[in-house]
Amino acid sequence: METLILGGGTFVGRRMVEHLREAGHQVTVLNRGKTSTDLPAGVKRIVGDRTSTESMRQALEGTEWDAVIDVSGFVMAAGGGLFDELIDLLDSRVGSYVFVSSIMAYEPTGLMPWTEDQPYRDDPDTTYGGFKAHAERAILDRFASTGFPGSIGRPAAIYGPDNNIHDMETAMFLRLRRGLPILIPYEGLVTTSYGHVDDLCTNLLEMALLPAVRGEVVNLTGQGCSAREYALRLSAIVNVDPDIIEIPNWNGVGQAPFGHLFKDKHHGILSVEKARDLGLTSERGFMNGHEQTYEWFCSTDLVDAPDALSDPMWGAGYDFDLEATFAKELHG
């Protein structure tokens, strides 16, 4: 299968490249060519800028693909409203197109788990969640009008090897190993679905090969847990007692001294019943996946990561000095 990955330089995209190569598919990556990571042998690269329709037209001119897997479809890289023009460029030139969306496309509700037929959030397409919702509508509308073979995979929190969002399992493993305080807001009740990156990639490849998912939205994730349970489960994996400190009445002002997934806007659990009905591979389970991730973590330089680290794309990081200052104030 001749496969084009939009993105492909980091985390989900890079793992997707490896999954496709291991399955024997031909892989080409389209990105801006600014990622320092070398691609595996045999993987081709096309340089194109998603924020420029002309750049994408030149990059895709004369090409046809058995499958396109879009892992860079987020507003920081994709240029907001230009998404519709990308679909114009791909329509009639692809066998299947799989878009990686997000739980953030949903209109939040306290009735869980969230199923694929629930309403979209009504945010501008210049925001992360608003853009995902806009892109999903564009794909589904095009499928309805022309039969465009698009499908949508909605993950929640993605974890695992090579995670470039540093304030998830990386920060928690470091806090636990170093005996640092773990600050948790909202009594630790914010609850989130977690899915392993390799299981997500497996599902995306399955969707690319499955005609039944065209014109469909499918939740792709694993087990969910509360913020407090997250800290307790990972502490069991690291085999230490966690120093959990609750933050009373967090008002959301200023830099948060805790992981971004502990914020109230990430309170949501996805239903995966549809994925099961379609025969997609089930997740490996929260503990199994995080145990494997911790084993990988311990084999990398991340064990010696600095006390503050932030990703330049997402701005999602941690600052242990800030957390220590909050913890000291809370202790009086």
N, C-alpha and C positions, 0 to 999 in steps of 0.2 A: 504494500500500500504506500503510495506517494503521499506523504503527510507534511503539511506546513504547520509550524507552531508560531503563533504570533506571541513574541516574548522569547522565553527559552534560556535566558541568561542566569536567572537566580531561582532558588527554592522550587516552587511548583513547576515552573517552566523547565528548569534544569532536570528535575526528577522525571518530568514527562518525556524529555529527550531520551533519558536512559531507559525508561520503560519501553518506548517505541523501538529503540535499537535492540534491546534484549528480545523483543518479540519478532525481530526480523524485518521491520518496516524501514523504508527509505525516509529519511528525515531532513527537512530544511527548516532553518530558523530564520524568522524575519524580526529584526530589531534595529535599533539605531547604531549598533556596532560599537557601543561605548563600554560594554561590559568587559572587564578584564579577564573573566573566566574563559579558559579555552574550551572549545566544544570537543566532544568525543570524536575519534577518528571516523571518517565517513559521513559526518554531518555537515551539510552545506549551510552557508549563511547568505541571506539577502539583506542588504541594508535598506531600511526604510523608516521614515518618521511618521508615526500615526497622527501627529498633530498637523500634518500637511497632506491634503488629498492628492496634490500633484506628486509628492514624493511617493505615496502609496501606489498611485496609478503607474508611475514609472517602474516601481519595484515589482508589481504584479502583472505588468503588461505581457501578454502572450503566455501566461502560465495557466495550468489547470491542475487540480489536486483531487485525489481520492478523498482526503479528509483535511480539514483545517481545525486546529484546536487553539482557541483564543484564550491565553492565560494573561495577556496584558491589557485586557479590557477594563481599565479603571480610569477614572477621570484625570489623574495626575499624568498618565502616559498617553491616553487616547484622545484627548482634546474635546471632550464634551460632545457637542452636537454633531461632530464629524462622523460619528458612528454610522449614521444612516448612509453616508457616502461610501463607507467601507462595504456595507452590505450590497450597495449598487455594484461595486467592483467585483464582488465575489459571486453574485447571483448568476446562475447558469454555468459557473466554472468550477464548482466543487461538488463532490459526491456527498459529503456531509460537513456540517460546520457545528462545532460544539463550543459554546460560550461558557466560560467560568464566571458565574455570577456570585452572589453572596446573600447570606441571611439578612444583610442590611437593606436588601430590596423590599423586604416586608414592612407593612405598616404594623408597628408593635401592638400586641394585645396580650392581656394576661391569661387568655385561654390557650393552653398548650396541650400537646405539641402543635406547632404550626404546620399546616398542610399547604400544598402547592397552589391551592385555589383561593388562598386568602388575599386580601387587597394589597396593592403596592403602597409604599410610603409616598407621600405627596411632597417630595423635596425637589429643589431645582436640580437640573442635570449637571450643575457645576459642583455638586457635593458627591461624595462617594456612593452613598446609598441611592440618591436620586439618579445618578448616572447609570447604575446597575439596573434600576427599574426602567429607565428610558431605553437602554439597550435591549432588555428583555421584550419590551413592547414592540420595538422595531423588528426584532427577529420573528416574533409571533405574527405580526401584521404581514410581513413579507411571505411567511409560510402560507398564510391564508390567501394572499393575492396571487402568488406565482408558484407556490409549492417549494420555495427555497428550503433546502434540507437542513434547517437549523434546529438545534436543541440546546437546552440550557441546564447546566448543572449548578445547583446552589449549595455550596459548602457553608459551614459556620466557622468556628475557630479551627484553623489548620495548624498542626504541630508536626514535629519530626525532624530528621536530619536536614541540615542546611537551612533551617528556619532563619529568615532574615528579619523577623520581627523579634527584637531582642528582649522585650519585656514580657514574654510568655514563659515557656519552660526553662529557657536559658537563665533568666533572672531568678526564677524560683530555685533551680538547682544550686545556683551560686549562693543565694541567701541561706539555704539549708546547710550547704557544705561549710560555710563560713560562720555559722551561728548568728546570723543577722536577724533583726526583727522582721516579721511579715505583717504589714499593715493591711487591714481589710475593712472596707466600709460596709454600710448597710447590714450590719450584723452577719456578714458573710453569706447573705441569702441570694445574691445575684447568681443566676443559674444559666449556664451556657453549654451548648453542644460542642464536643471536640472530635475532630477526625484526623487520622494519620495521613500525611501527605502521600504516601505510597498507595494507600487504599483509594484516595481521591484519584490519583493517576490511573489506577486500574479501572475505576468506574468511568473515567473520561474516555479511555480507549474503548471500553465496552460500548459506550454510547455512540462513539464514532462508527462502530461496526453494526449498530442495531437500528434498522429502519423504523422500528416501532416507536422510537423516542423522538422522531422528527416532529417538530411543532409542539414539543412537550417541555415542561419544566419539571426537573427531578431534584429533590433534596438529596445531598450526598454528604453524610457525616456519620459520626458514631455516638457513643454514649455521652450524656450530659451530666454535669454535676455543679454544685454550688461553689462559690469562691472558697468557703471554709473547707469543703470537702476536697477541693483541688489541692489546697495546701497540705491537708492531712494525708492524702493519697501519695503525693510526691514525697512527703517526708518519710513515709513508709518505704518508698523505693530507695531513697538516700540513706535510710536507716538512722535517722536522728529524730529527736523531739523538737517540734517547731515552736518558735517563740512568736505566737500569734497575738497581735495587738489590734483591738477593734478601734476604728475611728468613729466616734459618735457624731451624728449630724453633719456628715460631709456635705458642703455646699457647692462643690464643683468649681470653686474659684481658684485660679492659679494652677501650677503644675501638680498633678496628682502624685502622691507618694506611694502609689500602688499600681499594679498592672492594669492596662487599659481595659482588659476584659472583665475587670471587677466593677466597672462603671455600670450604672443602671441602664444605660442605653443598650448594653449587651445582654440584657436579661431576656432570654428566649431559647426555646427548645424546638428542634425540628423533628417532624415525623419522617421516617424513612420507609414507611409502608409501601409507597409507590415504587421505590427502588427495589424492594424485595419482590414485589409483584412482577416487575420487569425482568427479574432474574439476575440483577446486578450483584456482584460480589459483596458480601457483608463485611463490615468493619471488623478489625481484629480485637477490639475491646480496649477500653481506656487504660487499664493497668498494663496489659500486655504491650500496647503501643508505647506507653511512657517508659516502661522498663527497657524496651529496645532503644528508645531515644536516649535514655540516660547512659546506656552502655556506649552508644555512639558519642555522646557528649564527653564522656570520660576519656575517649581516645583522641580528642581534639585539643587545640590550644585554648578553647573556650574555658577550660577549667582554671586558666590563669587570666581570664578577662579582667579589665580594669573595673573600678568601682562605679564608673559611669560610662554608658555606651548607648549610642543612638544610631538608627539606620537613616542614611541620608534621604532615601525615598519616602519612607513612611513617617519618619520622625518619632517612631515608637521605640522608646528605650527605657533605661532605668538610671537612677542616681541614688546610690546607697548612702551617701552623705546626707542628702535631703531626707531620706527615709529615717535615718538615725536622729536627725534634728526633730522631726515630727514625733518619733517615738519618745524622745526625751521630754518633750513638752507634754505629751499625754500622761507620762508617768509623774509629771510635776517636779 
